Amino acid sequence: MPAAQSLPDELARALKNKQPLIVMVSLDGCVFCHQARQSHLSPMHRAGTAIVQVDMRNNQPVLDFSGKLTTHDELTRRWKVSITPTLLFFGPGGKEAAERMEGAYLPDFYGPYLEERMAQGRKAL
């Protein structure tokens, strides 16, 4: 998954395609994050879904939705994310457009829950 670099630009690309921007909050070494990426998010990304990754406890620079420079770790604190993986679905103005997916869902149900959130996000646009 590509690391988030400029949330305003990444959101603009997603909205241009009439979809929410998915931000996966991950943690280095998280087995469930790896599973979610490999089984669901990477194939969706290759198919054109706008998905970026923000790494908890990582000081990589990123532009937040207001265009200010911050770090991946600061974003996770600002968004009050404490569980990985967490998927956030952002719409216009950098507002959450669907309910978050927090933690590892049962593997058989992860895909349907993800599709449900995408539908919520598209509807909110």
C-alpha positions in Angstrom: 0.0 0.0 0.0 1.3 3.4 -0.8 2.1 5.6 2.2 0.0 8.7 2.6 2.0 11.8 1.5 -0.6 14.5 0.7 -4.1 13.7 2.0 -5.6 16.7 0.1 -4.3 15.3 -3.2 -5.1 11.7 -2.4 -8.7 12.7 -1.4 -9.1 14.8 -4.6 -8.2 11.8 -6.7 -10.7 9.6 -4.8 -13.5 12.1 -5.1 -12.8 12.5 -8.8 -13.6 8.8 -9.1 -16.7 9.2 -6.9 -15.4 7.2 -4.1 -14.2 7.9 -0.5 -10.5 7.8 0.3 -9.6 4.8 2.4 -6.9 5.3 4.9 -5.5 2.2 6.5 -3.8 2.8 9.9 -1.2 0.1 10.3 1.5 -0.8 12.7 4.8 -2.4 11.7 4.7 -6.1 12.5 0.9 -6.3 12.8 -0.1 -9.7 11.4 -3.8 -8.6 11.0 -2.7 -5.6 9.0 -0.7 -7.8 6.7 -3.7 -10.1 6.2 -6.1 -7.2 5.5 -3.6 -5.7 3.0 -2.9 -9.0 1.2 -6.4 -10.4 1.0 -8.5 -7.2 0.5 -6.8 -3.8 0.2 -4.0 -4.5 -2.2 -6.3 -6.1 -4.8 -8.7 -3.2 -4.4 -5.9 -0.7 -4.8 -4.7 -2.5 -8.0 -8.2 -2.3 -9.3 -8.3 1.5 -8.8 -9.7 2.1 -5.4 -8.0 5.0 -3.6 -6.2 3.6 -0.6 -3.3 5.0 1.3 -1.6 3.8 4.5 -0.7 5.8 7.6 1.7 4.1 10.0 1.2 4.4 13.7 4.4 5.2 15.6 6.1 6.4 12.4 7.4 10.0 12.0 7.1 10.0 8.2 5.9 13.5 7.1 2.5 13.9 5.5 0.2 16.8 4.6 -3.0 16.6 6.6 -6.4 17.5 5.1 -5.9 21.2 5.9 -2.5 21.2 4.0 -0.4 21.4 7.1 2.7 19.2 7.5 2.5 16.6 10.3 3.5 13.0 10.8 1.8 9.7 10.4 1.9 9.1 14.1 0.4 12.5 14.9 -2.5 11.8 12.5 -3.2 8.5 14.3 -3.4 10.3 17.6 -5.5 13.1 16.2 -7.9 10.6 14.7 -7.9 8.7 18.1 -6.9 5.4 16.5 -5.7 2.9 19.0 -6.2 -0.4 17.2 -4.6 -1.7 14.0 -5.7 -2.3 11.4 -8.2 0.6 11.3 -9.8 1.7 8.1 -11.1 5.2 7.8 -13.3 6.4 4.9 -12.9 10.1 4.1 -15.2 12.2 1.9 -15.3 15.9 1.1 -13.5 18.2 3.5 -11.6 15.3 5.0 -14.7 14.3 7.0 -15.3 10.6 7.7 -17.9 9.4 5.3 -18.5 5.9 6.7 -18.2 4.0 10.0 -14.6 3.0 10.8 -13.5 -0.6 10.6 -11.4 -1.2 13.7 -9.3 -4.3 14.3 -9.4 -7.6 12.6 -12.8 -8.8 11.6 -13.4 -12.5 11.0 -11.6 -13.3 7.7 -14.8 -14.6 6.1 -16.6 -11.4 6.9 -13.9 -8.7 6.3 -14.7 -8.4 2.6 -18.5 -7.9 3.1 -18.0 -5.4 5.9 -15.5 -3.5 3.7 -18.0 -3.4 0.8 -20.7 -2.1 3.2 -18.4 0.7 4.4 -17.5 1.6 0.8 -21.2 1.8 -0.1 -21.8 4.0 3.0 -18.9 6.2 1.9 -20.2 6.6 -1.7 -23.6 7.4 -0.5 -22.3 10.2 1.8 -20.5 11.8 -1.2 
